[in-house]
Amino acid sequence: MKILVTGYTGQLGFDVVHEGLKRGLNMIGIGQKDLNITDESAVYEFVRDLNPDAIIHCAAYTSVDKAEDDQENCWNVNVNGTKFLAAAAKEIKAKFMFISTDYVFDGKGETPFVETETPNPVGYYGKTKYEAEKVVKSILSDWFIVRISWVFGLNGNNFVKTMLRLAESRNEMNVVGDQVGSPTNTFDLAHLLVDMIQTDKFGIYHATNEGFCSWAEFAKEIFHLSNKPVNVHAITTEEYPTRAVRPKNSRMSKQKLVDNGFTSLPTWQDSLSRYLNALKHEVK
């Protein structure tokens, strides 16, 4: 099976390619330098020439705060880029998987959002990802839309690496304690996505590691597992203002995964422990 993966230079795309390669699949990972996904004719030509069996579209404009002021670029990448890739996939009859986000929801309430719930994004980034979901559904009759959250991987920057870096010079830290979600290791996520793309179990999925926590609880576990003597103070969202509104409730139900026979991902604590171990063994 030949699989094209966009966003190869990011955390998830990198892990998806390497997971597929481990299984003997023909994985082609591309980044921004390889293909400008906002160039319609370039996308069609590239996909036509490559003729993959499937496309896993991980590339995205993900600077949530910057997106509020850089709306044209954000729209071009997240909506137009997705539209061009989905249309190209349709032309060559390739399977298409779009990676979406918890930001399509408004973050209200405390119960997990289910897959069938109507999104109501509050920020521009979330709005573009929801628009992209709608575009995928309008172009293709069969598709995978996989919403993910709070990802961390070896390739790229993330919350875990930021906390470890700050811990080098601080023994106290203020971290938001009223936003709740599921930290998700891209290594685990990649395993699931490669499983999924080889099936015809199409539809919308939520895919995260099991369990919920706040950012402050996540930080505490990072310091606990890495033996860093850092005292974490949980603060409110209002005490840490950002350009874009963050959803306070990023809990997502993964019932669709279970219903379709996919293996649930490990707990976020287990995943974090393995990730920290992998970080230690990375060649510096």
Backbone as CSV, one residue per row, in Angstrom:
resi,resn,N_x,N_y,N_z,CA_x,CA_y,CA_z,C_x,C_y,C_z
1,MET,0.850,-1.204,0.000,0.000,0.000,0.000,0.882,1.250,0.000
2,LYS,0.605,2.149,-0.926,1.373,3.398,-1.018,0.574,4.517,-0.346
3,ILE,1.177,5.142,0.672,0.467,6.157,1.446,1.237,7.477,1.445
4,LEU,0.562,8.529,1.006,1.136,9.876,1.044,0.762,10.519,2.377
5,VAL,1.763,11.053,3.074,1.536,11.699,4.369,2.009,13.147,4.289
6,THR,1.085,14.081,4.454,1.478,15.497,4.481,1.878,15.858,5.914
7,GLY,2.636,16.941,6.045,3.054,17.368,7.375,4.134,16.484,7.977
8,TYR,4.985,15.911,7.123,6.022,14.982,7.585,7.011,15.648,8.544
9,THR,7.186,16.951,8.417,8.150,17.639,9.291,7.566,17.919,10.673
10,GLY,6.276,17.657,10.865,5.638,17.867,12.169,5.688,16.619,13.036
11,GLN,5.130,16.731,14.216,5.192,15.632,15.183,4.440,14.390,14.703
12,LEU,3.198,14.582,14.284,2.370,13.431,13.925,2.758,12.830,12.578
13,GLY,2.935,13.678,11.566,3.295,13.184,10.238,4.561,12.345,10.268
14,PHE,5.531,12.793,11.035,6.808,12.085,11.181,6.575,10.673,11.731
15,ASP,5.781,10.587,12.808,5.533,9.287,13.435,4.671,8.378,12.561
16,VAL,3.732,8.963,11.824,2.885,8.155,10.930,3.740,7.490,9.845
17,VAL,4.637,8.269,9.257,5.509,7.714,8.210,6.355,6.573,8.765
18,HIS,6.957,6.799,9.928,7.849,5.768,10.486,7.089,4.530,10.963
19,GLU,5.865,4.720,11.426,5.027,3.578,11.813,4.696,2.732,10.578
20,GLY,4.348,3.398,9.479,4.035,2.672,8.245,5.236,1.932,7.685
21,LEU,6.391,2.583,7.735,7.617,1.956,7.232,7.958,0.693,8.018
22,LYS,7.735,0.751,9.331,7.995,-0.414,10.185,7.143,-1.604,9.753
23,ARG,5.980,-1.316,9.178,5.062,-2.385,8.760,5.262,-2.788,7.305
24,GLY,6.248,-2.198,6.656,6.535,-2.561,5.273,5.665,-1.861,4.253
25,LEU,4.975,-0.799,4.681,4.156,-0.034,3.746,5.024,0.975,2.999
26,ASN,4.576,1.379,1.830,5.316,2.356,1.028,4.849,3.754,1.446
27,MET,5.598,4.389,2.353,5.210,5.676,2.921,5.979,6.812,2.251
28,ILE,5.263,7.825,1.805,5.895,9.013,1.224,5.513,10.214,2.078
29,GLY,6.461,10.688,2.881,6.208,11.839,3.747,6.682,13.115,3.075
30,ILE,5.832,14.135,3.069,6.217,15.405,2.441,5.980,16.569,3.406
31,GLY,6.818,17.583,3.262,6.677,18.808,4.041,6.430,19.986,3.106
32,GLN,6.458,21.159,3.701,6.172,22.395,2.962,7.118,22.595,1.776
33,LYS,8.379,22.173,1.951,9.376,22.369,0.890,9.129,21.449,-0.298
34,ASP,8.432,20.340,-0.045,8.171,19.367,-1.112,6.941,19.717,-1.938
35,LEU,5.940,20.301,-1.267,4.695,20.637,-1.962,3.973,21.760,-1.230
36,ASN,3.613,22.795,-1.986,2.793,23.876,-1.435,1.330,23.456,-1.604
37,ILE,0.709,23.015,-0.503,-0.652,22.473,-0.626,-1.694,23.541,-0.947
38,THR,-1.298,24.817,-0.903,-2.249,25.884,-1.256,-2.229,26.194,-2.758
39,ASP,-1.374,25.491,-3.487,-1.276,25.656,-4.940,-2.054,24.517,-5.607
40,GLU,-3.250,24.828,-6.069,-4.172,23.795,-6.576,-3.570,22.940,-7.684
41,SER,-3.001,23.566,-8.694,-2.472,22.785,-9.820,-1.276,21.934,-9.393
42,ALA,-0.460,22.472,-8.477,0.704,21.717,-7.984,0.248,20.479,-7.215
43,VAL,-0.812,20.638,-6.432,-1.346,19.511,-5.658,-1.859,18.424,-6.593
44,TYR,-2.669,18.816,-7.587,-3.212,17.832,-8.532,-2.101,17.085,-9.259
45,GLU,-1.115,17.843,-9.719,-0.013,17.227,-10.479,0.783,16.256,-9.596
46,PHE,1.082,16.694,-8.389,1.875,15.872,-7.468,1.147,14.566,-7.137
47,VAL,-0.131,14.691,-6.786,-0.908,13.510,-6.379,-1.136,12.573,-7.566
48,ARG,-1.413,13.157,-8.733,-1.615,12.353,-9.935,-0.364,11.540,-10.269
49,ASP,0.782,12.224,-10.223,2.048,11.549,-10.563,2.388,10.454,-9.552
50,LEU,2.154,10.744,-8.281,2.492,9.784,-7.224,1.501,8.617,-7.199
51,ASN,0.223,8.942,-7.446,-0.853,7.950,-7.475,-0.879,7.045,-6.226
52,PRO,-0.994,7.638,-5.035,-1.013,6.812,-3.819,-2.359,6.107,-3.639
53,ASP,-2.347,5.062,-2.811,-3.597,4.369,-2.469,-4.368,5.134,-1.404
54,ALA,-3.637,5.940,-0.636,-4.270,6.694,0.449,-3.468,7.954,0.749
55,ILE,-4.172,8.950,1.288,-3.525,10.186,1.740,-3.912,10.403,3.199
56,ILE,-2.897,10.573,4.043,-3.142,10.953,5.439,-2.682,12.399,5.565
57,HIS,-3.654,13.283,5.743,-3.380,14.721,5.686,-3.177,15.296,7.099
58,CYS,-1.895,15.334,7.503,-1.528,15.848,8.831,-1.108,17.317,8.791
59,ALA,-0.743,17.824,7.623,-0.245,19.203,7.524,-1.336,20.190,7.907
60,ALA,-0.950,21.230,8.641,-1.935,22.239,9.050,-1.234,23.496,9.522
61,TYR,-1.973,24.572,9.498,-1.547,25.815,10.135,-2.031,25.689,11.574
62,THR,-1.103,25.526,12.515,-1.500,25.203,13.892,-1.153,26.281,14.919
63,SER,-0.630,27.424,14.461,-0.315,28.505,15.420,-1.625,29.177,15.821
64,VAL,-2.199,28.663,16.898,-3.555,29.050,17.303,-3.691,30.554,17.547
65,ASP,-2.722,31.134,18.239,-2.798,32.573,18.529,-2.537,33.409,17.277
66,LYS,-1.522,33.025,16.533,-1.154,33.756,15.315,-2.299,33.751,14.293
67,ALA,-3.053,32.657,14.295,-4.155,32.504,13.333,-5.193,33.617,13.441
68,GLU,-5.367,34.174,14.639,-6.363,35.224,14.835,-6.062,36.457,13.985
69,ASP,-4.773,36.696,13.727,-4.371,37.884,12.953,-3.871,37.546,11.556
70,ASP,-3.558,36.268,11.341,-3.021,35.827,10.047,-4.066,34.936,9.368
71,GLN,-5.285,35.463,9.288,-6.419,34.623,8.887,-6.346,34.112,7.455
72,GLU,-5.833,34.924,6.561,-5.767,34.502,5.151,-4.882,33.275,4.978
73,ASN,-3.697,33.320,5.579,-2.779,32.171,5.474,-3.360,30.934,6.143
74,CYS,-3.956,31.142,7.310,-4.555,30.027,8.043,-5.644,29.362,7.206
75,TRP,-6.498,30.158,6.592,-7.576,29.636,5.743,-7.008,28.905,4.523
76,ASN,-6.012,29.518,3.894,-5.410,28.908,2.704,-4.855,27.515,2.993
77,VAL,-4.137,27.387,4.096,-3.527,26.093,4.435,-4.589,25.093,4.901
78,ASN,-5.380,25.508,5.878,-6.285,24.549,6.517,-7.522,24.210,5.693
79,VAL,-8.057,25.180,4.978,-9.275,24.915,4.199,-8.946,24.620,2.733
80,ASN,-8.285,25.575,2.077,-7.982,25.358,0.651,-7.049,24.174,0.432
81,GLY,-6.020,24.068,1.257,-5.079,22.944,1.123,-5.789,21.613,1.250
82,THR,-6.689,21.531,2.215,-7.454,20.300,2.421,-8.380,20.032,1.240
83,LYS,-9.001,21.095,0.746,-9.912,20.958,-0.408,-9.174,20.408,-1.628
84,PHE,-8.005,20.957,-1.919,-7.247,20.525,-3.100,-6.800,19.059,-2.966
85,LEU,-6.346,18.690,-1.757,-5.893,17.313,-1.536,-7.060,16.327,-1.613
86,ALA,-8.203,16.713,-1.040,-9.374,15.831,-1.074,-9.862,15.636,-2.510
87,ALA,-9.870,16.715,-3.284,-10.309,16.630,-4.686,-9.344,15.764,-5.495
88,ALA,-8.057,15.907,-5.210,-7.054,15.090,-5.910,-7.211,13.617,-5.532
89,ALA,-7.510,13.367,-4.253,-7.727,11.985,-3.792,-8.928,11.377,-4.508
90,LYS,-9.969,12.178,-4.683,-11.175,11.693,-5.362,-10.857,11.297,-6.804
91,GLU,-10.075,12.127,-7.454,-9.750,11.890,-8.867,-9.027,10.563,-9.078
92,ILE,-8.130,10.222,-8.150,-7.357,8.974,-8.324,-7.927,7.822,-7.491
93,LYS,-9.085,8.088,-6.844,-9.765,7.070,-6.019,-8.891,6.577,-4.858
94,ALA,-8.219,7.516,-4.214,-7.408,7.181,-3.042,-8.227,7.421,-1.770
95,LYS,-7.974,6.634,-0.743,-8.603,6.893,0.557,-8.063,8.213,1.098
96,PHE,-8.870,8.892,1.894,-8.451,10.196,2.419,-8.740,10.285,3.910
97,MET,-7.708,10.642,4.660,-7.845,10.838,6.105,-7.422,12.261,6.452
98,PHE,-8.339,12.989,7.085,-8.071,14.369,7.500,-7.916,14.422,9.014
99,ILE,-6.823,15.020,9.463,-6.582,15.150,10.896,-7.154,16.478,11.381
100,SER,-8.151,16.385,12.248,-8.796,17.574,12.790,-8.437,17.745,14.270
101,THR,-9.246,18.469,15.018,-8.826,18.928,16.334,-9.982,19.104,17.311
102,ASP,-9.660,19.080,18.598,-10.638,19.380,19.649,-11.112,20.834,19.568
103,TYR,-10.365,21.687,18.880,-10.714,23.111,18.777,-11.960,23.372,17.930
104,VAL,-12.494,22.327,17.302,-13.751,22.538,16.556,-14.927,22.687,17.530
105,PHE,-14.718,22.330,18.798,-15.774,22.457,19.799,-15.589,23.737,20.619
106,ASP,-16.680,24.174,21.263,-16.614,25.441,22.011,-16.039,25.299,23.421
107,GLY,-15.829,24.064,23.868,-15.204,23.860,25.170,-16.118,24.099,26.358
108,LYS,-17.418,24.151,26.108,-18.361,24.376,27.208,-18.745,23.053,27.867
109,GLY,-19.160,23.143,29.126,-19.596,21.952,29.854,-18.433,21.133,30.376
110,GLU,-18.750,19.972,30.918,-17.717,19.104,31.481,-17.816,17.669,30.977
111,THR,-18.787,17.404,30.112,-18.924,16.044,29.580,-18.154,15.936,28.257
112,PRO,-17.650,14.746,27.946,-16.902,14.567,26.698,-17.773,14.822,25.465
113,PHE,-17.217,15.503,24.497,-17.911,15.736,23.227,-17.948,14.432,22.434
114,VAL,-19.133,14.104,21.902,-19.251,12.876,21.106,-19.016,13.197,19.635
115,GLU,-18.728,12.151,18.874,-18.343,12.318,17.472,-19.434,12.966,16.625
116,THR,-20.688,12.749,17.007,-21.808,13.250,16.205,-22.241,14.668,16.588
117,GLU,-21.619,15.216,17.633,-21.987,16.561,18.090,-21.644,17.613,17.032
118,THR,-22.494,18.611,16.877,-22.223,19.672,15.903,-21.153,20.603,16.450
119,PRO,-20.031,20.747,15.741,-18.978,21.642,16.213,-19.434,23.093,16.320
120,ASN,-18.765,23.826,17.178,-19.058,25.249,17.365,-17.762,25.947,17.793
121,PRO,-16.828,26.085,16.845,-15.511,26.633,17.211,-15.582,28.090,17.672
122,VAL,-14.719,28.436,18.626,-14.719,29.811,19.150,-13.529,30.629,18.627
123,GLY,-12.499,29.966,18.116,-11.335,30.669,17.579,-11.208,30.465,16.082
124,TYR,-10.363,31.259,15.445,-10.246,31.181,13.985,-9.621,29.855,13.535
125,TYR,-8.615,29.394,14.261,-7.991,28.110,13.925,-9.041,26.990,13.921
126,GLY,-9.824,26.928,14.994,-10.876,25.914,15.081,-11.902,26.049,13.971
127,LYS,-12.204,27.298,13.629,-13.164,27.557,12.548,-12.653,26.982,11.219
128,THR,-11.375,27.193,10.936,-10.828,26.685,9.664,-10.801,25.164,9.642
129,LYS,-10.533,24.553,10.780,-10.504,23.085,10.820,-11.914,22.504,10.638
130,TYR,-12.906,23.181,11.190,-14.288,22.723,11.000,-14.713,22.918,9.546
131,GLU,-14.338,24.051,8.965,-14.645,24.286,7.545,-13.990,23.214,6.676
132,ALA,-12.773,22.836,7.040,-12.067,21.796,6.289,-12.784,20.452,6.416
133,GLU,-13.294,20.150,7.603,-14.079,18.918,7.784,-15.266,18.908,6.813
134,LYS,-15.959,20.050,6.740,-17.134,20.148,5.869,-16.746,19.990,4.391
135,VAL,-15.602,20.554,4.032,-15.104,20.451,2.655,-14.840,18.985,2.291
136,VAL,-14.190,18.270,3.211,-13.886,16.849,2.974,-15.175,16.072,2.733
137,LYS,-16.179,16.320,3.571,-17.465,15.616,3.442,-18.181,15.969,2.144
138,SER,-18.011,17.216,1.684,-18.713,17.649,0.470,-18.072,17.087,-0.800
139,ILE,-16.771,16.818,-0.747,-16.057,16.345,-1.941,-16.083,14.821,-2.059
140,LEU,-15.901,14.152,-0.938,-15.752,12.694,-0.945,-16.980,11.999,-0.357
141,SER,-17.262,10.808,-0.844,-18.364,10.043,-0.258,-17.867,9.195,0.911
142,ASP,-16.614,8.784,0.858,-15.993,8.033,1.959,-14.765,8.784,2.435
143,TRP,-14.609,8.905,3.739,-13.500,9.680,4.293,-13.304,9.307,5.764
144,PHE,-12.120,9.583,6.250,-11.835,9.512,7.681,-11.578,10.942,8.160
145,ILE,-12.259,11.345,9.223,-11.936,12.600,9.902,-11.572,12.204,11.331
146,VAL,-10.349,12.495,11.732,-9.869,12.085,13.055,-9.502,13.322,13.867
147,ARG,-10.254,13.558,14.928,-9.987,14.718,15.793,-9.043,14.307,16.915
148,ILE,-8.005,15.095,17.085,-6.972,14.779,18.076,-6.789,15.978,19.015
149,SER,-6.013,15.790,20.086,-5.791,16.913,21.008,-4.476,16.771,21.768
150,TRP,-3.931,17.896,22.161,-2.799,17.976,23.103,-1.653,17.021,22.731
151,VAL,-1.234,17.066,21.468,-0.242,16.075,21.030,1.184,16.428,21.441
152,PHE,1.962,15.367,21.670,3.399,15.525,21.905,4.135,14.376,21.223
153,GLY,5.216,14.730,20.521,6.011,13.728,19.812,7.478,14.088,19.887
154,LEU,8.324,13.190,19.409,9.773,13.426,19.472,10.204,14.480,18.462
155,ASN,9.475,14.566,17.351,9.876,15.462,16.269,9.130,16.793,16.361
156,GLY,9.754,17.795,16.966,9.084,19.094,17.064,8.915,19.547,18.498
157,ASN,8.329,20.723,18.644,8.135,21.298,19.971,6.760,20.972,20.518
158,ASN,6.665,20.908,21.831,5.386,20.608,22.471,5.437,21.001,23.946
159,PHE,4.336,20.813,24.632,4.197,21.205,26.032,5.211,20.472,26.933
160,VAL,5.420,19.193,26.682,6.336,18.415,27.522,7.753,18.984,27.425
161,LYS,8.206,19.222,26.206,9.561,19.760,26.018,9.681,21.152,26.629
162,THR,8.623,21.957,26.508,8.632,23.300,27.091,8.763,23.225,28.607
163,MET,7.987,22.350,29.241,8.042,22.201,30.695,9.431,21.739,31.149
164,LEU,10.006,20.786,30.447,11.338,20.285,30.810,12.397,21.376,30.669
165,ARG,12.239,22.199,29.629,13.193,23.295,29.425,13.070,24.330,30.539
166,LEU,11.848,24.696,30.879,11.623,25.686,31.936,12.099,25.173,33.296
167,ALA,11.995,23.859,33.476,12.404,23.257,34.756,13.905,23.381,35.002
168,GLU,14.658,23.643,33.941,16.109,23.811,34.109,16.445,25.068,34.898
169,SER,15.553,26.058,34.835,15.864,27.337,35.493,14.819,27.769,36.528
170,ARG,13.783,26.960,36.723,12.732,27.347,37.674,12.383,26.208,38.616
171,ASN,12.023,26.566,39.837,11.523,25.544,40.758,10.049,25.780,41.118
172,GLU,9.480,26.828,40.517,8.048,27.093,40.660,7.480,27.507,39.316
173,MET,6.223,27.124,39.060,5.613,27.460,37.782,4.105,27.623,37.910
174,ASN,3.565,28.617,37.219,2.114,28.773,37.127,1.642,28.111,35.838
175,VAL,0.694,27.184,35.958,0.169,26.483,34.774,-1.358,26.449,34.869
176,VAL,-1.997,26.653,33.727,-3.467,26.700,33.692,-4.069,25.382,34.206
177,GLY,-5.013,25.521,35.129,-5.593,24.339,35.763,-7.068,24.124,35.474
178,ASP,-7.668,24.986,34.650,-9.109,24.825,34.382,-9.411,24.489,32.922
179,GLN,-8.393,24.090,32.169,-8.609,23.545,30.827,-8.283,22.055,30.912
180,VAL,-9.256,21.225,30.525,-9.112,19.776,30.700,-9.186,19.055,29.360
181,GLY,-8.264,18.124,29.157,-8.242,17.354,27.907,-7.429,16.087,28.066
182,SER,-6.997,15.529,26.954,-6.240,14.273,26.955,-4.905,14.452,26.241
183,PRO,-3.799,14.506,26.984,-2.489,14.528,26.329,-2.340,13.287,25.454
184,THR,-1.751,13.452,24.280,-1.711,12.343,23.319,-0.342,12.219,22.659
185,ASN,0.246,11.054,22.826,1.552,10.749,22.261,1.385,10.402,20.781
186,THR,2.066,11.130,19.904,1.911,10.892,18.465,2.404,9.499,18.055
187,PHE,3.260,8.906,18.851,3.722,7.535,18.581,2.532,6.569,18.656
188,ASP,1.724,6.716,19.719,0.530,5.871,19.885,-0.520,6.179,18.814
189,LEU,-0.683,7.468,18.564,-1.677,7.928,17.592,-1.344,7.407,16.193
190,ALA,-0.072,7.449,15.833,0.365,6.982,14.512,0.014,5.511,14.311
191,HIS,0.190,4.718,15.356,-0.127,3.287,15.286,-1.601,3.095,14.915
192,LEU,-2.463,3.855,15.574,-3.904,3.773,15.308,-4.239,4.237,13.888
193,LEU,-3.663,5.349,13.460,-3.989,5.904,12.133,-3.578,4.952,11.014
194,VAL,-2.433,4.305,11.183,-1.976,3.353,10.158,-2.883,2.115,10.159
195,ASP,-3.317,1.693,11.334,-4.318,0.615,11.399,-5.580,1.022,10.638
196,MET,-6.053,2.224,10.935,-7.337,2.709,10.430,-7.345,2.866,8.912
197,ILE,-6.281,3.418,8.357,-6.247,3.720,6.923,-6.275,2.437,6.085
198,GLN,-5.940,1.313,6.710,-5.946,0.037,5.988,-7.320,-0.650,6.038
199,THR,-8.309,0.048,6.639,-9.672,-0.484,6.695,-10.608,0.381,5.850
200,ASP,-11.858,-0.035,5.790,-12.891,0.784,5.152,-13.900,1.254,6.195
201,LYS,-13.446,1.393,7.433,-14.331,1.828,8.528,-14.335,3.356,8.585
202,PHE,-14.940,3.957,7.570,-14.906,5.409,7.402,-15.752,6.133,8.455
203,GLY,-15.504,7.433,8.585,-16.325,8.245,9.483,-15.509,9.193,10.339
204,ILE,-16.193,9.823,11.295,-15.533,10.747,12.221,-15.108,9.982,13.469
205,TYR,-13.867,10.175,13.866,-13.334,9.545,15.073,-12.698,10.598,15.976
206,HIS,-12.711,10.318,17.267,-11.893,11.066,18.218,-10.788,10.119,18.663
207,ALA,-9.558,10.577,18.591,-8.430,9.701,18.920,-7.448,10.421,19.838
208,THR,-7.429,9.994,21.088,-6.493,10.549,22.072,-6.092,9.419,23.007
209,ASN,-5.047,9.661,23.785,-4.741,8.709,24.848,-5.885,8.720,25.862
210,GLU,-6.000,7.643,26.620,-7.097,7.510,27.584,-6.865,8.385,28.813
211,GLY,-7.966,8.868,29.375,-7.900,9.664,30.603,-7.902,11.155,30.325
212,PHE,-8.259,11.927,31.345,-8.315,13.387,31.226,-7.489,14.030,32.337
213,CYS,-6.989,15.219,32.066,-6.281,15.994,33.092,-6.283,17.462,32.674
214,SER,-5.885,18.317,33.583,-5.672,19.731,33.244,-4.218,19.903,32.835
215,TRP,-3.911,21.056,32.266,-2.509,21.343,31.912,-1.641,21.320,33.158
216,ALA,-2.168,21.828,34.270,-1.394,21.844,35.522,-1.116,20.417,36.000
217,GLU,-2.124,19.553,35.915,-1.924,18.150,36.312,-0.940,17.453,35.378
218,PHE,-1.017,17.794,34.105,-0.079,17.256,33.114,1.344,17.678,33.486
219,ALA,1.525,18.954,33.794,2.844,19.469,34.168,3.378,18.758,35.416
220,LYS,2.518,18.585,36.409,2.937,17.908,37.652,3.439,16.498,37.366
221,GLU,2.718,15.795,36.470,3.127,14.423,36.135,4.446,14.413,35.355
222,ILE,4.645,15.395,34.490,5.918,15.509,33.755,7.066,15.655,34.739
223,PHE,6.910,16.553,35.728,7.985,16.794,36.702,8.163,15.605,37.636
224,HIS,7.068,14.972,37.987,7.135,13.801,38.863,7.911,12.664,38.185
225,LEU,7.545,12.363,36.935,8.175,11.256,36.220,9.627,11.538,35.840
226,SER,9.961,12.816,35.697,11.343,13.159,35.314,12.169,13.628,36.516
227,ASN,11.619,13.450,37.706,12.322,13.804,38.957,12.816,15.243,38.990
228,LYS,11.938,16.150,38.568,12.280,17.581,38.607,11.555,18.204,39.806
229,PRO,12.281,18.848,40.713,11.647,19.432,41.904,10.981,20.777,41.605
230,VAL,9.901,20.732,40.859,9.205,21.964,40.477,7.825,21.994,41.136
231,ASN,7.502,23.100,41.767,6.202,23.278,42.406,5.246,23.937,41.400
232,VAL,4.176,23.244,41.044,3.235,23.761,40.044,2.031,24.400,40.739
233,HIS,1.759,25.647,40.386,0.579,26.344,40.895,-0.471,26.388,39.784
234,ALA,-1.643,25.832,40.061,-2.722,25.857,39.071,-3.372,27.237,39.064
235,ILE,-3.446,27.841,37.877,-4.086,29.155,37.743,-5.262,29.042,36.779
236,THR,-6.073,30.092,36.712,-7.236,30.075,35.821,-6.844,30.555,34.419
237,THR,-7.691,30.223,33.464,-7.492,30.688,32.086,-7.411,32.213,32.059
238,GLU,-8.250,32.843,32.868,-8.306,34.312,32.905,-7.001,34.915,33.425
239,GLU,-6.284,34.161,34.230,-5.001,34.651,34.764,-3.862,34.476,33.758
240,TYR,-4.141,33.757,32.676,-3.122,33.551,31.643,-3.739,33.869,30.287
241,PRO,-3.967,35.168,30.010,-4.653,35.550,28.766,-3.825,35.237,27.517
242,THR,-4.508,34.748,26.485,-3.860,34.463,25.203,-4.678,35.122,24.093
243,ARG,-4.053,35.293,22.944,-4.731,35.956,21.819,-5.971,35.173,21.395
244,ALA,-5.856,33.859,21.338,-6.995,33.018,20.953,-7.609,32.377,22.195
245,VAL,-8.911,32.217,22.164,-9.616,31.556,23.275,-9.329,30.052,23.231
246,ARG,-8.938,29.501,24.370,-8.723,28.054,24.469,-9.989,27.388,25.018
247,PRO,-10.358,26.237,24.469,-11.516,25.533,25.040,-11.185,25.009,26.434
248,LYS,-12.065,25.277,27.402,-11.820,24.769,28.759,-12.102,23.275,28.838
249,ASN,-13.058,22.825,28.045,-13.382,21.397,28.027,-12.967,20.795,26.690
250,SER,-11.852,20.060,26.708,-11.402,19.376,25.491,-11.570,17.868,25.617
251,ARG,-12.437,17.464,26.535,-12.707,16.024,26.670,-13.465,15.543,25.438
252,MET,-13.026,14.422,24.870,-13.712,13.865,23.710,-13.983,12.376,23.925
253,SER,-15.187,11.963,23.585,-15.550,10.554,23.675,-14.906,9.780,22.525
254,LYS,-14.361,8.613,22.846,-13.747,7.775,21.808,-14.596,6.541,21.503
255,GLN,-15.896,6.649,21.735,-16.792,5.491,21.587,-16.759,4.897,20.177
256,LYS,-16.604,5.762,19.174,-16.600,5.290,17.777,-15.427,4.327,17.526
257,LEU,-14.292,4.597,18.137,-13.142,3.691,18.003,-13.500,2.311,18.533
258,VAL,-14.088,2.312,19.731,-14.472,1.058,20.382,-15.506,0.317,19.528
259,ASP,-16.529,1.060,19.075,-17.608,0.453,18.286,-17.103,-0.195,17.001
260,ASN,-16.021,0.352,16.453,-15.493,-0.171,15.190,-14.320,-1.133,15.372
261,GLY,-14.110,-1.532,16.626,-13.126,-2.584,16.888,-11.672,-2.145,16.927
262,PHE,-11.436,-0.834,17.013,-10.055,-0.359,17.124,-9.607,-0.417,18.585
263,THR,-8.338,-0.678,18.787,-7.792,-0.759,20.148,-7.640,0.640,20.721
264,SER,-8.150,0.838,21.932,-7.998,2.141,22.594,-6.525,2.414,22.860
265,LEU,-6.155,3.674,22.834,-4.776,4.042,23.115,-4.514,3.890,24.615
266,PRO,-3.248,3.707,24.996,-2.921,3.597,26.429,-3.279,4.884,27.176
267,THR,-3.224,4.841,28.505,-3.489,6.039,29.302,-2.433,7.096,29.015
268,TRP,-2.786,8.347,29.225,-1.819,9.421,28.950,-0.616,9.329,29.903
269,GLN,-0.839,8.814,31.110,0.279,8.681,32.055,1.294,7.650,31.554
270,ASP,0.787,6.519,31.081,1.654,5.473,30.540,2.407,6.000,29.319
271,SER,1.664,6.707,28.493,2.233,7.259,27.264,3.325,8.286,27.555
272,LEU,3.070,9.124,28.557,4.045,10.152,28.947,5.321,9.503,29.483
273,SER,5.152,8.462,30.277,6.303,7.758,30.842,7.197,7.196,29.737
274,ARG,6.580,6.559,28.737,7.351,6.009,27.615,8.004,7.114,26.795
275,TYR,7.289,8.219,26.652,7.805,9.352,25.877,9.042,9.951,26.547
276,LEU,8.975,10.152,27.854,10.120,10.725,28.581,11.328,9.798,28.480
277,ASN,11.075,8.500,28.511,12.146,7.522,28.364,12.768,7.610,26.974
278,ALA,11.891,7.767,25.964,12.372,7.888,24.575,13.182,9.177,24.390
279,LEU,12.745,10.248,25.038,13.472,11.524,24.954,14.890,11.382,25.484
280,LYS,15.019,10.653,26.587,16.334,10.449,27.217,17.288,9.725,26.281
281,HIS,16.749,8.809,25.495,17.582,7.983,24.622,17.786,8.576,23.226
282,GLU,17.197,9.747,23.007,17.418,10.405,21.712,18.881,10.835,21.594
283,VAL,19.415,10.733,20.406,20.793,11.187,20.183,20.795,12.710,20.245
284,LYS,21.599,13.232,21.137,21.625,14.689,21.300,22.547,15.319,20.259
